[in-house]
Amino acid sequence: MSDKDPFPLWSEPATKGDVIRAVVYTRACMIDTLIALRALRRNDISRVDEVLKDLSNSADELEVLVRDIAGTEND
């Protein structure tokens, strides 16, 4: 096995808190997606719009967290 760093862009190792937050945001994205699909199936467009806003917020928070851990700037 190679000693080469698999994540060379990361400025420092992720903390346990970083990992927990990433899992929480990822789980929120998955749940919001399932809720949106269920609402879409019921043709409840207003609920789909509401859930998609939540999904967008969770995805944005996850991206910010990952960029923060990686030490990269937003493109």
Residue pairs with C-beta under 8 A, 6 or more apart in sequence:
7 70
9 70
9 71
9 72
10 69
10 70
10 71
11 70
11 71
12 71
14 22
14 69
18 65
18 68
18 69
21 65
22 62
22 65
22 66
22 69
25 58
25 59
25 61
25 62
25 65
26 62
28 54
28 58
29 55
29 58
29 59
29 62
32 51
32 52
32 54
32 55
32 58
33 55
35 47
35 51
36 47
36 48
36 51
36 52
36 55
39 45
39 47
39 48
39 51
40 48
64 74
67 73
67 74
